[in-house]
Amino acid sequence: MAYDSQATKERIIGAAVAEFAEHGVSGARVDRIALHAAANKRAIYDYFGDKEKLFAAVLEQQMTDLAQAVPPGDDDLAAYAQRLFDYHRCHPEALRLLMWEALQFGDRSVPGQDVRTQHYDDKVRATQAPGTEGDPRTRLFLTLALVGWSLSMPQLRHMILGPDHSLDDLRTSLVDAVRALPGGPTPGPKPLTSDQ
């Protein structure tokens, strides 16, 4: 059977996602990635270069998957937050990799920054609906922060909201919070109630 380099690369990326999500760049071990990918270390270095470049390839693939699964659309920001929350709930490794990236790079440029910035620019444009005020970039950033922090800090969720506060409860509260962000859609007239 012929050697399939594409299949090997995919196995390496898959194993590296789990390794980097668990240990970050500094703690990840190429030996473990090679073992779980059923590949040799030499193939990893040949295909990806050093460990930091492999991390960049993993993160690029994860962010591409995320952008395709939760694309910028013409829906409101609360609906986007809900879809993003659901995606991260099913794919926790994506948020973990973003947190490791923040620890690794801090304020420095990150791999694939230009492409990722373009994705966020597209989302900002998609959420600039008529009737909105304020800075759409700030609203988007705060929305991402609400989603990410809510899911990446389960210990705080338990301590503050209580151990019985489910992720479904949190999802509902998150959508309400995004709708209440300053500069959101201008509310229309209040509907009349039966006592008016």
Contacts in CASP RR format, 6 or more apart in sequence:
PFRMAT RR
TARGET T0000
AUTHOR 0000-0000-0000
METHOD contacts of the structure
MODEL  1
MAYDSQATKERIIGAAVAEFAEHGVSGARVDRIALHAAANKRAIYDYFGD
KEKLFAAVLEQQMTDLAQAVPPGDDDLAAYAQRLFDYHRCHPEALRLLMW
EALQFGDRSVPGQDVRTQHYDDKVRATQAPGTEGDPRTRLFLTLALVGWS
LSMPQLRHMILGPDHSLDDLRTSLVDAVRALPGGPTPGPKPLTSDQ
5 47 0 8 1.000
8 37 0 8 1.000
8 39 0 8 1.000
8 43 0 8 1.000
8 47 0 8 1.000
9 47 0 8 1.000
11 37 0 8 1.000
11 38 0 8 1.000
11 39 0 8 1.000
12 33 0 8 1.000
12 34 0 8 1.000
12 37 0 8 1.000
12 39 0 8 1.000
12 43 0 8 1.000
12 44 0 8 1.000
12 47 0 8 1.000
12 48 0 8 1.000
12 54 0 8 1.000
13 57 0 8 1.000
13 58 0 8 1.000
13 61 0 8 1.000
14 37 0 8 1.000
14 58 0 8 1.000
15 32 0 8 1.000
15 33 0 8 1.000
15 34 0 8 1.000
15 35 0 8 1.000
15 36 0 8 1.000
15 37 0 8 1.000
16 28 0 8 1.000
16 33 0 8 1.000
16 37 0 8 1.000
16 54 0 8 1.000
16 55 0 8 1.000
16 57 0 8 1.000
16 58 0 8 1.000
17 58 0 8 1.000
17 61 0 8 1.000
17 62 0 8 1.000
17 93 0 8 1.000
17 97 0 8 1.000
18 36 0 8 1.000
18 93 0 8 1.000
19 28 0 8 1.000
19 29 0 8 1.000
19 32 0 8 1.000
19 33 0 8 1.000
19 36 0 8 1.000
20 28 0 8 1.000
20 55 0 8 1.000
20 58 0 8 1.000
20 97 0 8 1.000
20 100 0 8 1.000
21 92 0 8 1.000
21 93 0 8 1.000
21 96 0 8 1.000
21 97 0 8 1.000
21 100 0 8 1.000
22 28 0 8 1.000
22 96 0 8 1.000
23 29 0 8 1.000
24 55 0 8 1.000
24 100 0 8 1.000
24 103 0 8 1.000
24 104 0 8 1.000
25 51 0 8 1.000
25 52 0 8 1.000
25 55 0 8 1.000
25 100 0 8 1.000
25 104 0 8 1.000
26 104 0 8 1.000
28 51 0 8 1.000
28 55 0 8 1.000
30 41 0 8 1.000
30 44 0 8 1.000
30 45 0 8 1.000
30 51 0 8 1.000
30 54 0 8 1.000
31 41 0 8 1.000
33 44 0 8 1.000
33 54 0 8 1.000
34 40 0 8 1.000
34 41 0 8 1.000
34 43 0 8 1.000
34 44 0 8 1.000
37 44 0 8 1.000
44 54 0 8 1.000
48 54 0 8 1.000
48 57 0 8 1.000
53 111 0 8 1.000
55 100 0 8 1.000
55 101 0 8 1.000
55 104 0 8 1.000
55 111 0 8 1.000
56 111 0 8 1.000
56 112 0 8 1.000
58 97 0 8 1.000
59 97 0 8 1.000
59 98 0 8 1.000
59 101 0 8 1.000
59 110 0 8 1.000
59 111 0 8 1.000
60 111 0 8 1.000
60 112 0 8 1.000
60 115 0 8 1.000
62 93 0 8 1.000
62 94 0 8 1.000
62 97 0 8 1.000
63 94 0 8 1.000
63 116 0 8 1.000
63 119 0 8 1.000
65 91 0 8 1.000
65 94 0 8 1.000
66 87 0 8 1.000
66 91 0 8 1.000
66 94 0 8 1.000
67 119 0 8 1.000
69 87 0 8 1.000
70 80 0 8 1.000
70 83 0 8 1.000
70 84 0 8 1.000
70 87 0 8 1.000
72 80 0 8 1.000
72 119 0 8 1.000
72 122 0 8 1.000
72 123 0 8 1.000
72 125 0 8 1.000
72 126 0 8 1.000
72 127 0 8 1.000
73 80 0 8 1.000
73 123 0 8 1.000
73 126 0 8 1.000
74 126 0 8 1.000
74 129 0 8 1.000
76 127 0 8 1.000
76 129 0 8 1.000
76 179 0 8 1.000
76 185 0 8 1.000
77 127 0 8 1.000
77 139 0 8 1.000
77 140 0 8 1.000
77 143 0 8 1.000
77 178 0 8 1.000
77 181 0 8 1.000
77 184 0 8 1.000
78 175 0 8 1.000
78 176 0 8 1.000
78 178 0 8 1.000
78 179 0 8 1.000
80 123 0 8 1.000
80 127 0 8 1.000
80 143 0 8 1.000
81 143 0 8 1.000
81 146 0 8 1.000
81 147 0 8 1.000
81 174 0 8 1.000
81 175 0 8 1.000
81 178 0 8 1.000
82 171 0 8 1.000
82 174 0 8 1.000
82 175 0 8 1.000
84 143 0 8 1.000
84 144 0 8 1.000
84 147 0 8 1.000
85 147 0 8 1.000
85 150 0 8 1.000
85 151 0 8 1.000
85 171 0 8 1.000
85 174 0 8 1.000
86 171 0 8 1.000
87 94 0 8 1.000
88 94 0 8 1.000
88 95 0 8 1.000
88 147 0 8 1.000
88 148 0 8 1.000
88 151 0 8 1.000
89 151 0 8 1.000
89 167 0 8 1.000
89 171 0 8 1.000
92 151 0 8 1.000
95 148 0 8 1.000
95 151 0 8 1.000
95 152 0 8 1.000
96 152 0 8 1.000
99 152 0 8 1.000
101 110 0 8 1.000
110 116 0 8 1.000
120 140 0 8 1.000
123 140 0 8 1.000
124 136 0 8 1.000
124 137 0 8 1.000
124 140 0 8 1.000
127 136 0 8 1.000
127 139 0 8 1.000
127 140 0 8 1.000
128 136 0 8 1.000
129 185 0 8 1.000
131 185 0 8 1.000
131 186 0 8 1.000
132 183 0 8 1.000
132 184 0 8 1.000
132 185 0 8 1.000
132 186 0 8 1.000
133 183 0 8 1.000
133 184 0 8 1.000
133 186 0 8 1.000
134 182 0 8 1.000
134 183 0 8 1.000
134 184 0 8 1.000
135 183 0 8 1.000
139 181 0 8 1.000
139 182 0 8 1.000
139 183 0 8 1.000
139 184 0 8 1.000
142 178 0 8 1.000
142 181 0 8 1.000
143 178 0 8 1.000
143 181 0 8 1.000
146 174 0 8 1.000
146 177 0 8 1.000
146 178 0 8 1.000
147 174 0 8 1.000
150 157 0 8 1.000
150 170 0 8 1.000
150 174 0 8 1.000
151 167 0 8 1.000
157 165 0 8 1.000
157 170 0 8 1.000
158 165 0 8 1.000
161 169 0 8 1.000
161 170 0 8 1.000
END
